[in-house]
Amino acid sequence: MRNTATVPDDGILTSEASRILGVSAQSVRSWERRGLLHAIKTTGGVRVFSRRHIVEFAEARQREQARPTSTSAA
């Protein structure tokens, strides 16, 4: 259901979310479809993301990428 009344005050569009995350807009749309990101769709079908949630997601991705990979010494 599309509802512009619940668009977050800190709402940003897909292009801005992709810039913050350092990925393509297609990746952002894919992550939203897969449930990794949450967006509100306006009556025109435009995705609006919470800037705060995008920044938190970006920080979590950076932490995950910085985590050393474990290698087992067999």
ZIRA-V456589 format. One record per backbone hydrogen bond with DSSP energy under -1.0 kcal/mol. NH is the residue of the N-H (numbers start at 1). CO is the residue of the C=O. Records with the same first field share a line. If there is no record, write none. Layout:
BEGIN
NH: CO  CO
END
This chain:
BEGIN
3: 41
7: 4
11: 8
12: 49
17: 13
18: 14
19: 15
20: 16
21: 17
22: 18
23: 18
28: 24
29: 25
30: 26
31: 27
32: 28
33: 29
34: 30
35: 32
36: 31
37: 31
40: 48
42: 46
45: 42
48: 40
49: 12
51: 10
54: 50
55: 51
56: 52
57: 53
58: 54
59: 55
60: 56
61: 57
62: 58
63: 59
64: 60
65: 61
66: 62
67: 63
74: 72
END
